[in-house]
Amino acid sequence: MTVIALWPGKSRFAFTPMLGKTVWERTLVAARALEPRRVLWIGKGAPDGVETARTRELTTMRDTIICLPAELPCLEASALKRLLKASAKAPAALFVSGGGLPVVLAADARAMKDLRARTLHGLAKLLRPAPVFPATDDELLRVENAKAWSQAHIVLRRRKVESLMRRSVLIPDPSSVYVDPEIAVGAGTVLSPWVVIEGNSRIAKGCAIGSFSHIVDASIGAGTKILDHCFIRESRIGKNASVGPFTHLRPASDIGDAARVGNFVEVKNSRLAAGAKAAHLSYLGDATVGRGANLGAGTITCNYDGKVKSRTVIGDGAFVGSDVQLIAPVRVGKGAFVAAGSCIVKDVPAYALGLARSRQVNKNGWARQKRLDRRER
């Protein structure tokens, strides 16, 4: 069996955030592939959920101990597996290609029995491990300062982009695209320059993500187009939909299949059913919009009265004209029309016309007289 012993450095960079995790959690991604029996934190200050141990406790075990610095987020599981295999005969360690000090050590706990070294390097010096080399030296990049932290980001994102391209994701400028390691992107999807995708996002096949779009913890269905300059967080978008440009989807937004959310539209905690459209200049907060409904430019769901947030419901096939305020809680029935410029404070029945605006009055000659009055002054 295998035990992972994490050795934190003095800089405390192990606890620094990195691509949705901390540095030490990123380090454990590779180590977890070995299916260790235990994960131990050597010394004080262990994070929640990780056991604390001292060096001498390792010597009481009957396992292969992998002594791993907690600041190696770029380490690959393949290197650890080769190290583990080599340690079956004698203590082994991962070295950079130019030699120097060992970085990761693996040894049978029995080989450590009479040792009293308190540091990883001291332990390696006493054990004299056989050298094992990773595929690339950047796997052993130890993040103990801001410069190394930045370099590790570059390494991890480059690997991810290369992995996506091997899976037929189309990336015209790989150096400008930022994708977190855990994200899934389907074949045939195009990631334009300056796209950022973070967290646990999932993007299906055949999508197009426009430049300067930022996606966090979102799910995007097959064939959907995200146009330039969109910010999407904790939301779901169905198949063959269109979002953007300049669209903001806030948490709990759910955009249905073939729906359209256009430029300068903000959506929060709202559901747009299949085929619904909000093409421009609108705010939809705490709303349910039915299938095929159309919301004109400047539609606003007024969801907050200063104390309580209330919901607006718009039925299937409803048509809401431009510059309409819907004062929640309110319902617009199936197939209803709401006239442009209305402020709706009461429910509109199905297939009715909701009209809430003052009657227009034209005063002939008023403007001419106004100008004359100004001249006389």
C-alpha positions in Angstrom: 0.0 0.0 0.0 1.0 3.6 -0.5 1.0 6.6 1.9 1.4 10.1 0.6 3.3 12.3 3.0 3.0 16.0 2.1 5.9 18.2 3.2 4.9 21.9 3.1 7.5 24.6 2.6 8.1 27.5 4.8 6.7 30.1 2.4 3.0 28.9 2.9 2.4 29.1 -0.8 0.9 25.6 -0.5 -2.3 27.4 0.6 -2.4 29.9 -2.3 -5.4 29.6 -4.7 -4.5 28.1 -8.1 -7.1 27.5 -10.9 -10.0 26.7 -8.7 -8.0 24.8 -6.0 -5.1 25.5 -3.7 -1.5 24.7 -4.6 -1.5 21.7 -2.3 -4.8 20.4 -3.7 -3.4 20.7 -7.2 -0.4 18.7 -6.0 -2.7 16.0 -4.7 -4.4 15.6 -8.1 -1.5 13.6 -9.4 -1.0 11.7 -6.1 -4.6 10.6 -6.0 -4.0 8.5 -9.1 -1.9 6.2 -7.0 -5.0 5.5 -4.8 -3.0 6.0 -1.5 -4.2 4.4 1.7 -3.6 7.7 3.6 -2.6 11.2 3.0 -0.5 12.8 5.8 0.6 16.4 6.4 4.1 16.4 7.9 4.4 19.1 10.6 2.0 21.8 11.8 -0.7 23.7 10.0 -2.5 20.8 8.2 -5.5 21.9 6.2 -9.0 20.6 7.2 -9.5 17.0 6.4 -5.8 16.0 6.2 -4.1 14.1 9.0 -1.1 15.6 10.7 2.0 13.4 11.3 5.6 13.7 12.3 8.6 12.2 10.5 9.2 9.5 13.0 5.6 8.2 12.6 6.4 7.2 9.0 8.9 4.6 10.3 6.1 2.7 12.1 4.2 1.9 8.9 4.3 -1.0 6.6 3.7 1.0 3.4 5.7 2.6 0.6 6.0 6.2 1.7 6.0 8.9 -1.0 7.4 12.1 0.5 6.0 14.8 -1.6 6.5 18.6 -1.3 3.0 20.2 -1.1 3.9 22.9 -3.7 4.2 20.8 -6.9 1.0 21.5 -8.8 2.5 20.6 -12.2 3.4 17.1 -11.2 2.0 14.4 -13.5 0.6 11.0 -12.2 2.8 9.2 -14.8 6.0 10.4 -13.0 4.7 9.2 -9.6 3.8 5.8 -11.0 7.3 5.3 -12.4 8.7 6.5 -9.1 6.6 4.0 -7.2 7.6 1.2 -9.5 11.3 2.0 -9.0 11.0 2.2 -5.2 9.9 -1.5 -5.1 13.6 -2.5 -5.2 15.3 0.4 -3.3 14.6 4.0 -2.3 14.1 6.2 -5.4 13.5 9.9 -6.0 12.5 12.3 -8.7 15.2 14.6 -9.9 15.3 17.3 -12.6 17.3 16.4 -15.6 20.4 18.5 -14.5 20.7 16.6 -11.3 20.9 18.4 -8.0 18.8 17.7 -4.9 15.9 15.1 -5.1 12.5 16.6 -5.2 10.1 13.7 -4.5 11.2 10.6 -2.5 9.7 7.1 -2.4 10.9 4.4 0.0 9.6 1.4 2.0 8.8 2.6 5.5 11.1 -0.1 6.9 14.1 1.6 5.1 13.4 4.7 7.2 13.2 2.8 10.5 16.5 4.0 12.0 16.5 7.4 10.4 16.0 10.6 12.4 16.1 13.2 9.6 13.5 16.0 10.0 13.6 17.4 6.5 12.9 15.8 3.1 16.3 16.6 1.8 17.9 15.3 5.0 16.0 12.1 4.6 17.0 11.7 0.9 20.6 12.3 1.8 20.6 9.4 4.3 18.7 7.0 2.0 20.7 7.8 -1.2 17.8 7.2 -3.6 18.1 6.0 -7.2 17.2 8.7 -9.7 14.0 8.8 -11.6 13.3 11.7 -14.1 9.9 13.2 -15.0 8.9 13.7 -18.7 9.7 17.4 -18.4 11.4 19.4 -15.7 8.4 21.7 -15.3 6.7 18.9 -13.4 9.0 19.6 -10.5 8.4 23.3 -10.5 8.0 24.1 -6.8 5.7 27.0 -6.1 7.4 28.9 -3.2 7.1 32.5 -4.5 5.0 34.6 -6.8 7.1 34.1 -9.9 6.9 30.3 -9.6 3.2 30.6 -9.0 2.8 32.5 -12.2 4.9 30.0 -14.1 2.8 27.1 -12.8 -0.3 28.7 -14.2 1.3 28.9 -17.6 2.4 25.3 -17.5 -1.0 23.9 -16.5 -3.0 26.0 -18.9 -0.7 25.1 -21.8 -1.1 21.5 -21.1 -4.9 21.8 -21.0 -5.1 23.7 -24.3 -2.8 21.1 -25.9 -5.0 18.3 -24.5 -8.2 20.0 -25.9 -6.6 20.4 -29.4 -5.8 16.7 -29.4 -9.5 16.1 -28.9 -10.4 18.3 -31.9 -11.3 21.5 -30.1 -10.4 24.4 -32.4 -8.2 27.1 -30.8 -6.8 29.6 -33.3 -4.5 31.2 -30.8 -3.6 28.8 -28.0 -1.4 31.3 -26.1 -4.4 33.6 -25.5 -6.9 31.0 -24.2 -7.2 30.2 -20.5 -9.0 27.0 -19.5 -8.9 25.3 -16.1 -7.6 21.7 -16.0 -10.9 20.0 -15.0 -13.1 21.6 -17.8 -14.6 19.5 -20.5 -15.0 20.9 -24.1 -16.5 18.9 -26.9 -15.0 18.2 -30.3 -15.5 20.9 -33.0 -16.0 23.7 -30.5 -14.2 26.9 -31.3 -12.5 28.9 -28.6 -11.6 32.3 -29.9 -8.7 34.4 -28.6 -9.0 35.8 -25.0 -11.6 33.3 -23.9 -11.4 32.3 -20.1 -13.2 29.2 -18.9 -13.0 28.4 -15.2 -14.3 26.1 -12.5 -16.4 23.1 -13.4 -17.7 24.3 -16.7 -18.9 21.9 -19.3 -19.1 22.9 -23.0 -20.6 20.4 -25.5 -19.5 19.7 -29.1 -19.9 22.2 -31.9 -20.1 25.3 -29.9 -18.5 28.7 -30.6 -17.2 30.9 -27.8 -16.4 34.4 -28.8 -13.5 36.6 -27.9 -13.3 38.1 -24.4 -16.0 35.8 -23.0 -15.6 34.6 -19.4 -17.4 31.4 -18.3 -17.4 30.1 -14.7 -19.1 27.0 -13.5 -21.5 26.9 -16.4 -22.9 24.2 -18.7 -23.3 25.0 -22.4 -25.2 22.6 -24.8 -24.2 21.4 -28.3 -24.2 23.9 -31.1 -24.7 27.0 -28.9 -23.0 30.2 -29.8 -21.6 32.6 -27.2 -20.7 35.8 -28.9 -18.0 38.2 -27.9 -17.7 39.9 -24.4 -20.1 37.7 -22.4 -19.8 36.9 -18.7 -21.6 33.7 -17.7 -21.5 32.3 -14.1 -23.2 29.3 -12.5 -25.7 29.0 -15.3 -27.0 26.5 -17.9 -27.5 27.1 -21.6 -29.3 24.5 -23.8 -28.6 23.3 -27.3 -28.4 25.6 -30.4 -28.9 28.8 -28.3 -27.4 32.2 -29.0 -26.0 34.4 -26.2 -24.4 37.8 -26.6 -22.6 39.9 -27.4 -22.2 41.7 -24.1 -24.5 39.5 -22.2 -24.3 38.9 -18.4 -25.8 35.6 -17.1 -25.7 35.7 -13.3 -26.1 32.6 -11.1 -29.1 30.3 -11.6 -29.8 31.4 -15.1 -31.3 28.7 -17.3 -31.4 29.4 -21.0 -33.4 26.8 -23.0 -32.7 25.1 -26.4 -32.7 27.5 -29.4 -33.3 30.5 -27.1 -31.7 33.9 -27.8 -30.3 36.3 -25.2 -28.8 39.3 -27.0 -26.6 42.3 -26.4 -26.6 44.1 -23.1 -29.1 41.7 -21.5 -28.6 40.7 -17.9 -30.3 37.6 -16.5 -30.4 36.5 -12.9 -32.1 33.4 -11.4 -34.4 33.1 -14.4 -35.5 30.4 -16.8 -36.0 31.1 -20.5 -37.8 28.2 -22.1 -37.0 26.8 -25.6 -37.2 29.4 -28.3 -37.7 32.4 -26.0 -36.0 35.6 -27.0 -34.7 38.7 -25.2 -32.7 40.3 -27.9 -31.4 43.5 -26.4 -31.1 46.0 -23.5 -33.1 44.1 -20.9 -33.0 42.9 -17.3 -34.6 39.6 -16.3 -34.4 38.9 -12.6 -36.3 36.1 -10.9 -38.4 35.4 -14.0 -39.9 32.5 -15.8 -40.3 33.0 -19.5 -42.3 30.5 -21.6 -41.6 28.7 -24.8 -41.3 31.0 -27.8 -42.0 34.2 -25.8 -40.5 37.4 -27.2 -39.3 40.2 -24.9 -38.7 43.6 -26.6 -35.8 45.9 -26.1 -35.8 47.5 -22.7 -38.0 45.0 -20.9 -37.4 45.0 -17.2 -38.7 42.6 -14.5 -38.8 44.8 -11.4 -38.2 42.0 -8.9 -37.1 43.9 -5.8 -39.1 46.3 -3.7 -36.3 47.1 -1.2 -37.2 44.2 1.1 -38.5 41.2 -0.9 -37.6 39.7 -4.3 -40.6 38.5 -6.2 -41.1 36.5 -9.4 -42.4 37.4 -12.8 -44.0 34.7 -15.0 -44.4 35.2 -18.7 -46.4 32.5 -20.6 -45.7 30.5 -23.7 -45.8 32.6 -26.9 -46.4 35.9 -25.1 -45.2 39.1 -26.7 -43.8 41.9 -24.6 -43.2 45.2 -26.3 -40.2 47.5 -25.9 -39.6 49.5 -22.8 -42.0 47.6 -20.6 -41.6 47.3 -16.8 -43.2 44.2 -15.2 -43.7 44.9 -11.5 -43.3 41.5 -9.7 -45.1 39.5 -8.6 -47.0 39.6 -11.9 -48.1 37.1 -14.6 -48.4 37.6 -18.3 -50.6 34.9 -19.7 -50.0 32.5 -22.6 -50.2 34.2 -26.0 -50.8 37.6 -24.4 -49.5 41.0 -25.8 -48.1 43.8 -23.7 -48.0 47.1 -25.4 -44.7 49.0 -25.6 -44.0 51.5 -22.9 -46.4 49.9 -20.4 -45.8 49.6 -16.7 -47.6 46.3 -15.8 -48.7 46.0 -12.1 -51.6 43.5 -12.6 -51.7 40.1 -14.2 -52.4 40.0 -18.0 -54.8 37.2 -18.9 -54.0 34.7 -21.6 -54.4 36.1 -25.2 -55.3 39.5 -23.8 -53.6 42.9 -24.5 -52.0 44.6 -21.5 -51.9 48.3 -22.0 -50.6 50.6 -19.2 -49.6 54.0 -20.4 -51.1 57.5 -20.7 -53.0 58.5 -23.8 -51.0 60.6 -26.2 -52.2 64.2 -26.6 -50.9 66.5 -29.3 -51.2 70.3 -28.7 -50.9 72.0 -32.1 -48.7 75.1 -32.3 -47.4 74.7 -28.8 -43.7 74.5 -29.8 -44.0 77.6 -32.0 -45.5 79.6 -29.2 -42.8 78.4 -26.8 -40.1 79.8 -29.0 -41.9 83.1 -29.3 -42.2 83.4 -25.5 -38.4 82.8 -25.2 -37.6 85.6 -27.7 -39.8 88.1 -25.8 -37.8 87.5 -22.7 
